[in-house]
Amino acid sequence: MQKNAKTLITIAGPTAVGKTGFAIALAKRLGAEIFSADSRQVYQELNIGVAKPTLTQLEEVKHHFIGNISIHEPYDVASYVDEMNEALKAYFEHHDVAILCGGTGLYIDALHNGIDTMPDIPTHIREHYQQLLTSEGLEPLQDELRNKDIEYYNVVDKQNPRRVLRALEVIAVSGEPFSNFRKKNGKGHDYRKLNYLLEMDREQLYHRINYRVETMINQGLLEEVKNLMPYQNLKALQTVGYTELFDYLEGKHNLETAVELIKRNSRRYAKRQMTWFRKYGNWKVFRL
């Protein structure tokens, strides 16, 4: 590595592949700090269900963008990019290497390449789609997105209502496919980028996912979700590991079913993550 070169090393990959441990080992070797690229770990109130680094791991290497906002605060990819650019600018004044670690492809892509300014969404359009979600469920909205923007539909986390609603809102306001707003010119940075994608055999990864879910349950995920019940309609909580247990607590299915749904939805999420990373970015692949 060139002396005094400012370098951002990105460690990406699907959930449960081992990004955190890999990034910590690399950071300790290089004397670097870690910047998270996980759209769920930014929330203070979400811990077990988002697989935040443990206290021991956080003490081993300094982490940024872990639990830095509340679920009650508005936050999106544009906010993340703005804050990350400022944080990295300050960091590189005193350090040569930073490590970006996470599995949220949208965050990583936006930081690497910049992001177009999204149009403001009028309240009546936001309320319209929220009412459709409440009255008809997510599937009709997924169908609408597929019809209006098949390119984004093929890579988005379709089980994440926030992502689906956001795309439909932008389409309604702009009259353009949401994917058009992702086709932007690269934003100049004062550092070079080295991008690494962690992969492993699918069956091994799925086994790790299933084991992680069981570990989360044993660590007290259900109690964490119970404490968040009053806020279950917040966008930040419309995510795997929480919605399934909210449904259990409302009597929609039993606990065993909820746990199996978390495992299934986590595996599906991992598959969508890999689809995203293979489609976007220039990666050096590490098979674990």
VEXTORTOR-781057 format. One line per 8 residues: number of its first residue (from 1); for each residue y, z, x of N, C-alpha, C. Coordinates in steps of 0.2 Angstrom, whole numbers, padded with zeros to 4 digits. Layout:
! VEXTORTOR-781057
NUM = Y,Z,X,Y,Z,X,Y,Z,X; ...
END
This chain:
! VEXTORTOR-781057
1 = -0006,0000,0004,0000,0000,0000,0006,0000,0004; 0011,-0004,0003,0017,-0005,0007,0021,0001,0007; 0023,0003,0013,0027,0009,0014,0033,0009,0010; 0035,0015,0006,0041,0015,0002,0041,0010,-0003; 0036,0007,-0005,0036,0002,-0011,0036,0006,-0017; 0040,0005,-0022,0039,0009,-0028,0034,0005,-0032; 0029,0009,-0034,0023,0006,-0038,0021,0010,-0044; 0020,0006,-0049,0017,0009,-0055,0010,0007,-0056
9 = 0005,0012,-0055,-0002,0010,-0056,-0004,0012,-0063; -0006,0007,-0067,-0008,0008,-0074,-0016,0009,-0074; -0018,0014,-0077,-0026,0015,-0078,-0027,0015,-0086; -0030,0010,-0088,-0031,0009,-0096,-0038,0008,-0097; -0040,0009,-0103,-0047,0008,-0106,-0048,0011,-0112; -0054,0010,-0115,-0055,0013,-0122,-0056,0021,-0122; -0055,0024,-0128,-0056,0031,-0128,-0063,0033,-0125; -0063,0039,-0122,-0068,0042,-0119,-0072,0039,-0113
17 = -0068,0034,-0110,-0071,0030,-0105,-0070,0034,-0098; -0066,0039,-0098,-0065,0043,-0092,-0058,0042,-0089; -0053,0040,-0092,-0047,0038,-0089,-0043,0044,-0086; -0043,0050,-0090,-0040,0056,-0087,-0042,0058,-0080; -0049,0059,-0080,-0052,0061,-0074,-0051,0056,-0068; -0051,0050,-0070,-0050,0044,-0065,-0043,0045,-0062; -0038,0045,-0067,-0031,0045,-0065,-0029,0052,-0061; -0032,0057,-0063,-0031,0064,-0059,-0033,0063,-0052
25 = -0039,0061,-0051,-0042,0060,-0044,-0038,0055,-0040; -0035,0050,-0043,-0031,0045,-0040,-0024,0048,-0038; -0021,0052,-0043,-0015,0055,-0042,-0015,0060,-0036; -0020,0064,-0036,-0021,0069,-0031,-0022,0065,-0024; -0025,0060,-0024,-0026,0056,-0017,-0019,0053,-0015; -0015,0051,-0020,-0009,0047,-0018,-0003,0052,-0018; -0004,0058,-0020,0002,0063,-0021,0007,0060,-0027; 0004,0058,-0032,0008,0055,-0038,0008,0059,-0044
33 = 0012,0058,-0049,0012,0061,-0055,0010,0056,-0060; 0007,0059,-0066,0004,0055,-0071,0009,0054,-0077; 0010,0048,-0080,0014,0047,-0086,0009,0044,-0091; 0009,0048,-0097,0004,0046,-0102,0006,0040,-0106; 0002,0036,-0108,0003,0030,-0112,-0002,0031,-0118; -0002,0037,-0122,-0006,0038,-0127,-0001,0040,-0133; -0001,0036,-0138,0003,0037,-0144,0002,0043,-0148; -0004,0047,-0147,-0005,0053,-0151,-0004,0059,-0147
41 = -0005,0058,-0140,-0005,0064,-0136,0003,0066,-0135; 0007,0062,-0137,0014,0064,-0137,0016,0070,-0141; 0012,0071,-0146,0014,0076,-0152,0012,0083,-0150; 0016,0088,-0150,0015,0095,-0148,0009,0098,-0153; 0009,0096,-0159,0004,0099,-0164,-0003,0097,-0163; -0004,0091,-0160,-0010,0088,-0160,-0013,0089,-0153; -0019,0093,-0153,-0022,0095,-0146,-0029,0092,-0146; -0034,0096,-0149,-0041,0095,-0149,-0043,0088,-0151
49 = -0040,0086,-0157,-0042,0079,-0160,-0039,0073,-0156; -0035,0074,-0151,-0032,0068,-0147,-0034,0069,-0140; -0039,0073,-0139,-0042,0074,-0132,-0036,0075,-0126; -0031,0079,-0128,-0026,0080,-0123,-0029,0083,-0116; -0026,0081,-0110,-0029,0085,-0104,-0029,0092,-0105; -0034,0095,-0102,-0035,0102,-0102,-0029,0106,-0098; -0028,0112,-0099,-0024,0116,-0095,-0025,0116,-0088; -0031,0116,-0086,-0033,0115,-0079,-0031,0108,-0076
57 = -0032,0103,-0080,-0031,0096,-0078,-0023,0096,-0077; -0019,0099,-0082,-0012,0098,-0082,-0009,0102,-0076; -0013,0107,-0074,-0011,0111,-0068,-0013,0107,-0061; -0018,0103,-0062,-0020,0100,-0056,-0015,0094,-0054; -0012,0091,-0059,-0007,0086,-0057,-0002,0086,-0063; 0004,0085,-0061,0010,0085,-0066,0009,0079,-0071; 0009,0081,-0077,0009,0075,-0082,0016,0075,-0086; 0018,0069,-0088,0024,0067,-0092,0021,0064,-0099
65 = 0025,0065,-0104,0024,0063,-0110,0018,0065,-0114; 0016,0072,-0112,0011,0075,-0116,0014,0081,-0120; 0013,0080,-0127,0016,0085,-0131,0024,0086,-0130; 0027,0081,-0130,0034,0081,-0129,0038,0080,-0135; 0035,0079,-0141,0039,0078,-0147,0035,0081,-0153; 0038,0083,-0158,0035,0086,-0164,0033,0080,-0169; 0027,0082,-0173,0025,0077,-0178,0031,0076,-0183; 0036,0080,-0183,0041,0080,-0188,0047,0075,-0186
73 = 0046,0073,-0180,0052,0069,-0177,0050,0061,-0178; 0054,0057,-0179,0053,0050,-0179,0052,0047,-0172; 0047,0043,-0171,0045,0041,-0164,0041,0034,-0165; 0043,0030,-0161,0039,0023,-0161,0039,0020,-0154; 0037,0014,-0153,0036,0011,-0147,0042,0010,-0143; 0048,0008,-0147,0054,0007,-0144,0057,0014,-0141; 0056,0019,-0145,0058,0026,-0142,0054,0027,-0135; 0048,0026,-0136,0044,0027,-0130,0046,0023,-0124
81 = 0047,0017,-0125,0049,0012,-0119,0056,0015,-0116; 0061,0016,-0121,0067,0018,-0118,0066,0025,-0114; 0063,0030,-0117,0062,0036,-0113,0058,0035,-0107; 0053,0031,-0107,0049,0030,-0101,0053,0026,-0095; 0057,0021,-0097,0061,0018,-0092,0066,0023,-0089; 0069,0027,-0093,0073,0032,-0090,0070,0037,-0085; 0064,0039,-0088,0060,0044,-0084,0057,0041,-0077; 0055,0035,-0077,0053,0032,-0071,0058,0030,-0066
89 = 0064,0028,-0069,0070,0027,-0065,0071,0034,-0061; 0072,0039,-0064,0073,0046,-0061,0067,0048,-0056; 0061,0046,-0058,0055,0048,-0054,0055,0044,-0048; 0057,0038,-0048,0056,0034,-0042,0062,0035,-0037; 0067,0039,-0039,0072,0041,-0034,0069,0046,-0029; 0063,0049,-0030,0061,0054,-0026,0053,0053,-0024; 0050,0048,-0028,0043,0046,-0027,0042,0039,-0026; 0036,0037,-0023,0035,0030,-0022,0029,0027,-0027
97 = 0025,0032,-0029,0020,0030,-0034,0019,0034,-0040; 0019,0031,-0046,0018,0034,-0052,0011,0031,-0055; 0008,0035,-0059,0002,0033,-0062,0003,0033,-0070; 0002,0027,-0073,0003,0027,-0080,-0005,0027,-0083; -0006,0032,-0087,-0013,0032,-0090,-0014,0033,-0097; -0017,0029,-0100,-0018,0029,-0108,-0022,0023,-0111; -0023,0024,-0117,-0027,0019,-0121,-0023,0015,-0126; -0016,0017,-0127,-0012,0013,-0132,-0009,0007,-0129
105 = -0013,0002,-0131,-0011,-0005,-0128,-0004,-0007,-0130; -0002,-0005,-0136,0005,-0007,-0138,0010,-0004,-0133; 0009,0002,-0132,0014,0006,-0127,0014,0003,-0120; 0008,0002,-0118,0008,-0001,-0111,0011,-0008,-0110; 0009,-0012,-0115,0012,-0019,-0115,0019,-0019,-0116; 0022,-0015,-0120,0029,-0015,-0121,0033,-0012,-0115; 0030,-0007,-0111,0033,-0005,-0105,0032,-0010,-0100; 0027,-0013,-0099,0026,-0018,-0094,0031,-0024,-0095
113 = 0031,-0026,-0101,0035,-0033,-0103,0041,-0032,-0107; 0043,-0026,-0109,0049,-0026,-0113,0047,-0027,-0120; 0052,-0026,-0124,0050,-0026,-0132,0057,-0029,-0135; 0056,-0033,-0140,0062,-0036,-0144,0064,-0030,-0148; 0070,-0030,-0150,0073,-0025,-0155,0070,-0027,-0162; 0067,-0022,-0165,0065,-0024,-0172,0070,-0023,-0177; 0070,-0027,-0182,0075,-0026,-0187,0075,-0019,-0191; 0081,-0017,-0193,0081,-0011,-0197,0077,-0012,-0204
121 = 0074,-0007,-0206,0070,-0008,-0212,0074,-0004,-0218; 0076,-0008,-0223,0079,-0005,-0229,0074,0000,-0232; 0077,0006,-0235,0073,0011,-0238,0069,0008,-0243; 0071,0003,-0248,0067,0001,-0253,0061,-0003,-0251; 0061,-0006,-0245,0055,-0009,-0243,0050,-0004,-0240; 0053,0000,-0236,0048,0006,-0234,0045,0009,-0240; 0049,0011,-0245,0046,0015,-0250,0041,0010,-0254; 0042,0004,-0255,0038,-0001,-0258,0031,-0001,-0255
129 = 0031,-0001,-0248,0024,-0002,-0245,0021,0005,-0245; 0025,0010,-0245,0022,0017,-0245,0019,0018,-0252; 0022,0016,-0257,0019,0017,-0264,0013,0013,-0265; 0013,0007,-0262,0007,0003,-0262,0001,0006,-0258; 0002,0009,-0253,-0003,0013,-0249,-0006,0019,-0253; -0001,0022,-0256,-0003,0028,-0260,-0007,0026,-0267; -0005,0021,-0270,-0008,0019,-0276,-0014,0014,-0276; -0014,0010,-0270,-0020,0005,-0270,-0024,0006,-0264
137 = -0022,0010,-0259,-0026,0011,-0253,-0024,0006,-0247; -0027,0007,-0242,-0025,0003,-0236,-0028,-0004,-0236; -0034,-0005,-0239,-0037,-0012,-0239,-0033,-0018,-0242; -0029,-0017,-0247,-0025,-0023,-0249,-0019,-0024,-0244; -0017,-0019,-0241,-0012,-0020,-0236,-0014,-0024,-0230; -0021,-0022,-0228,-0024,-0025,-0223,-0025,-0033,-0224; -0027,-0034,-0231,-0027,-0041,-0233,-0021,-0045,-0233; -0015,-0042,-0235,-0009,-0045,-0234,-0007,-0046,-0227
145 = -0008,-0042,-0223,-0006,-0043,-0216,-0011,-0049,-0213; -0017,-0049,-0215,-0021,-0055,-0212,-0018,-0061,-0215; -0016,-0062,-0221,-0013,-0068,-0224,-0007,-0070,-0220; -0003,-0065,-0219,0004,-0066,-0216,0005,-0067,-0208; 0000,-0064,-0205,0000,-0063,-0198,-0007,-0062,-0195; -0011,-0068,-0195,-0018,-0067,-0192,-0018,-0065,-0185; -0013,-0067,-0181,-0013,-0065,-0174,-0013,-0058,-0173; -0008,-0055,-0176,-0007,-0048,-0175,-0013,-0044,-0179
153 = -0015,-0046,-0184,-0021,-0043,-0188,-0027,-0043,-0183; -0028,-0048,-0179,-0034,-0048,-0175,-0034,-0043,-0169; -0028,-0040,-0168,-0028,-0035,-0162,-0026,-0028,-0164; -0023,-0028,-0170,-0020,-0021,-0172,-0025,-0016,-0174; -0024,-0010,-0173,-0029,-0005,-0176,-0028,-0005,-0184; -0032,-0008,-0187,-0032,-0009,-0194,-0033,-0003,-0198; -0036,0002,-0195,-0037,0008,-0199,-0031,0013,-0198; -0026,0011,-0195,-0020,0015,-0194,-0014,0013,-0198
161 = -0013,0016,-0204,-0008,0014,-0209,-0001,0013,-0206; 0000,0017,-0201,0007,0016,-0199,0008,0010,-0195; 0003,0007,-0192,0004,0001,-0188,0004,-0005,-0194; 0000,-0005,-0199,-0001,-0010,-0204,0006,-0010,-0208; 0008,-0004,-0210,0014,-0004,-0214,0020,-0006,-0210; 0021,-0004,-0203,0026,-0006,-0199,0027,-0014,-0199; 0021,-0017,-0197,0021,-0025,-0197,0023,-0028,-0203; 0020,-0025,-0209,0022,-0028,-0215,0030,-0027,-0217
169 = 0032,-0022,-0215,0040,-0020,-0216,0044,-0025,-0212; 0042,-0026,-0206,0046,-0031,-0202,0045,-0038,-0204; 0039,-0040,-0206,0038,-0047,-0209,0043,-0048,-0215; 0043,-0043,-0220,0047,-0043,-0226,0054,-0044,-0225; 0057,-0040,-0219,0064,-0041,-0218,0066,-0047,-0214; 0061,-0049,-0209,0063,-0054,-0205,0061,-0061,-0207; 0056,-0061,-0211,0053,-0068,-0213,0049,-0071,-0208; 0047,-0067,-0203,0044,-0070,-0197,0037,-0066,-0196
177 = 0032,-0068,-0193,0026,-0064,-0191,0028,-0059,-0187; 0025,-0053,-0187,0026,-0048,-0183,0025,-0049,-0176; 0019,-0053,-0175,0017,-0055,-0168,0023,-0059,-0164; 0027,-0062,-0168,0033,-0066,-0164,0037,-0061,-0160; 0038,-0055,-0163,0042,-0050,-0160,0039,-0047,-0153; 0032,-0049,-0152,0029,-0046,-0146,0029,-0052,-0141; 0031,-0058,-0143,0032,-0063,-0138,0039,-0063,-0135; 0039,-0059,-0130,0046,-0058,-0127,0046,-0060,-0120
185 = 0052,-0061,-0117,0052,-0062,-0110,0051,-0055,-0106; 0048,-0055,-0101,0047,-0049,-0097,0053,-0046,-0095; 0053,-0039,-0095,0059,-0036,-0093,0058,-0034,-0086; 0064,-0035,-0082,0063,-0034,-0075,0063,-0026,-0073; 0059,-0025,-0068,0058,-0018,-0066,0059,-0018,-0059; 0061,-0012,-0056,0063,-0011,-0049,0056,-0008,-0046; 0051,-0009,-0048,0044,-0007,-0045,0039,-0013,-0047; 0034,-0013,-0043,0028,-0017,-0044,0023,-0014,-0048
193 = 0019,-0018,-0051,0014,-0015,-0056,0007,-0017,-0053; 0003,-0012,-0053,-0005,-0013,-0052,-0008,-0011,-0058; -0012,-0015,-0061,-0015,-0014,-0067,-0023,-0014,-0067; -0026,-0008,-0069,-0033,-0007,-0068,-0036,-0005,-0075; -0041,-0009,-0077,-0045,-0007,-0084,-0051,-0005,-0082; -0053,0001,-0085,-0059,0005,-0085,-0064,0002,-0090; -0070,0000,-0088,-0075,-0002,-0093,-0082,0001,-0092; -0086,0002,-0097,-0093,0004,-0095,-0097,0001,-0101
201 = -0104,0001,-0100,-0109,-0002,-0105,-0107,0001,-0111; -0107,-0003,-0117,-0105,-0001,-0123,-0110,0005,-0126; -0116,0005,-0125,-0120,0010,-0127,-0119,0017,-0124; -0117,0016,-0117,-0115,0022,-0114,-0109,0025,-0116; -0104,0020,-0118,-0097,0022,-0120,-0098,0026,-0127; -0102,0022,-0132,-0103,0025,-0138,-0106,0032,-0138; -0111,0033,-0133,-0114,0040,-0133,-0109,0045,-0131; -0104,0043,-0126,-0099,0047,-0124,-0094,0049,-0130
209 = -0093,0044,-0134,-0088,0045,-0140,-0092,0050,-0144; -0098,0049,-0146,-0101,0054,-0150,-0102,0061,-0148; -0103,0061,-0141,-0103,0068,-0138,-0096,0071,-0138; -0091,0067,-0137,-0084,0070,-0137,-0082,0073,-0144; -0084,0069,-0149,-0083,0071,-0156,-0086,0078,-0157; -0093,0078,-0156,-0096,0085,-0157,-0093,0090,-0153; -0091,0089,-0147,-0087,0094,-0143,-0081,0096,-0146; -0077,0091,-0149,-0071,0093,-0152,-0072,0098,-0158
217 = -0077,0096,-0162,-0079,0101,-0167,-0081,0108,-0165; -0084,0108,-0160,-0086,0115,-0157,-0080,0118,-0154; -0075,0115,-0152,-0069,0118,-0149,-0064,0120,-0154; -0066,0118,-0161,-0061,0121,-0166,-0057,0116,-0169; -0059,0109,-0169,-0055,0104,-0172,-0054,0105,-0179; -0059,0108,-0183,-0058,0109,-0190,-0052,0114,-0191; -0052,0119,-0188,-0047,0124,-0188,-0040,0121,-0187; -0039,0117,-0182,-0033,0113,-0180,-0031,0109,-0186
225 = -0036,0106,-0189,-0034,0101,-0195,-0032,0106,-0201; -0035,0111,-0202,-0033,0116,-0208,-0026,0118,-0207; -0024,0119,-0201,-0017,0121,-0200,-0012,0116,-0201; -0014,0110,-0201,-0010,0104,-0202,-0010,0101,-0209; -0014,0104,-0213,-0015,0102,-0220,-0008,0101,-0224; -0004,0105,-0223,0003,0105,-0227,0007,0098,-0225; 0005,0095,-0219,0009,0090,-0216,0004,0083,-0216; -0001,0083,-0220,-0006,0078,-0219,-0003,0071,-0221
233 = 0002,0071,-0224,0005,0064,-0226,0010,0061,-0221; 0011,0065,-0216,0016,0063,-0210,0012,0057,-0207; 0016,0052,-0205,0013,0046,-0201,0009,0048,-0195; 0011,0053,-0191,0008,0055,-0185,0001,0057,-0187; -0001,0060,-0193,-0007,0062,-0194,-0012,0057,-0198; -0010,0051,-0199,-0014,0046,-0201,-0018,0043,-0196; -0023,0047,-0193,-0026,0044,-0187,-0033,0047,-0187; -0037,0044,-0183,-0044,0046,-0183,-0045,0053,-0180
241 = -0050,0057,-0183,-0051,0064,-0181,-0047,0068,-0186; -0042,0066,-0189,-0038,0070,-0194,-0039,0068,-0201; -0039,0062,-0202,-0039,0060,-0209,-0046,0061,-0212; -0051,0060,-0208,-0058,0062,-0211,-0059,0069,-0212; -0056,0074,-0209,-0057,0081,-0210,-0052,0083,-0216; -0046,0079,-0216,-0042,0081,-0222,-0046,0079,-0229; -0050,0074,-0228,-0054,0072,-0234,-0059,0077,-0236; -0062,0079,-0230,-0067,0085,-0231,-0064,0091,-0234
249 = -0058,0093,-0232,-0055,0099,-0235,-0053,0098,-0242; -0052,0092,-0244,-0050,0090,-0251,-0057,0089,-0255; -0063,0090,-0252,-0069,0090,-0256,-0071,0082,-0257; -0069,0078,-0253,-0071,0071,-0254,-0078,0069,-0251; -0080,0073,-0246,-0086,0073,-0244,-0088,0079,-0240; -0094,0080,-0237,-0096,0086,-0234,-0094,0085,-0226; -0095,0091,-0223,-0093,0091,-0216,-0097,0086,-0212; -0104,0086,-0213,-0108,0082,-0209,-0106,0074,-0210
257 = -0104,0072,-0216,-0101,0066,-0217,-0095,0064,-0213; -0090,0069,-0213,-0084,0069,-0210,-0085,0068,-0203; -0089,0071,-0200,-0090,0071,-0192,-0093,0064,-0191; -0098,0062,-0195,-0101,0055,-0193,-0095,0050,-0194; -0091,0051,-0199,-0085,0046,-0200,-0081,0046,-0194; -0079,0052,-0191,-0075,0052,-0185,-0079,0048,-0179; -0085,0049,-0179,-0089,0046,-0173,-0088,0038,-0174; -0090,0036,-0181,-0090,0029,-0182,-0083,0026,-0181
265 = -0078,0029,-0184,-0071,0026,-0183,-0068,0026,-0176; -0070,0031,-0172,-0069,0032,-0165,-0072,0026,-0161; -0078,0024,-0163,-0082,0019,-0159,-0078,0012,-0161; -0076,0011,-0167,-0073,0005,-0170,-0066,0005,-0166; -0062,0011,-0165,-0056,0011,-0162,-0057,0008,-0155; -0062,0011,-0151,-0063,0009,-0144,-0065,0001,-0144; -0068,-0001,-0149,-0069,-0009,-0149,-0063,-0012,-0149; -0058,-0010,-0154,-0052,-0013,-0155,-0048,-0013,-0148
273 = -0048,-0007,-0145,-0044,-0006,-0139,-0046,-0011,-0134; -0053,-0012,-0133,-0055,-0017,-0128,-0053,-0024,-0130; -0053,-0026,-0136,-0051,-0032,-0138,-0044,-0033,-0136; -0040,-0028,-0137,-0032,-0029,-0136,-0032,-0030,-0128; -0035,-0026,-0124,-0034,-0026,-0117,-0036,-0033,-0114; -0041,-0035,-0117,-0044,-0042,-0114,-0039,-0047,-0116; -0035,-0047,-0122,-0031,-0052,-0124,-0024,-0051,-0121; -0022,-0045,-0119,-0015,-0044,-0116,-0016,-0041,-0109
281 = -0012,-0044,-0105,-0011,-0041,-0098,-0016,-0044,-0093; -0014,-0043,-0087,-0018,-0045,-0081,-0021,-0039,-0078; -0027,-0038,-0078,-0031,-0032,-0076,-0036,-0034,-0071; -0036,-0029,-0066,-0042,-0028,-0062,-0047,-0023,-0065; -0053,-0026,-0066,-0058,-0022,-0070,-0062,-0018,-0066; -0063,-0011,-0068,-0068,-0007,-0064,-0073,-0005,-0069; -0079,-0007,-0067,-0085,-0005,-0072,-0088,0002,-0069; -0088,0007,-0074,-0090,0014,-0072,-0097,0015,-0074
END
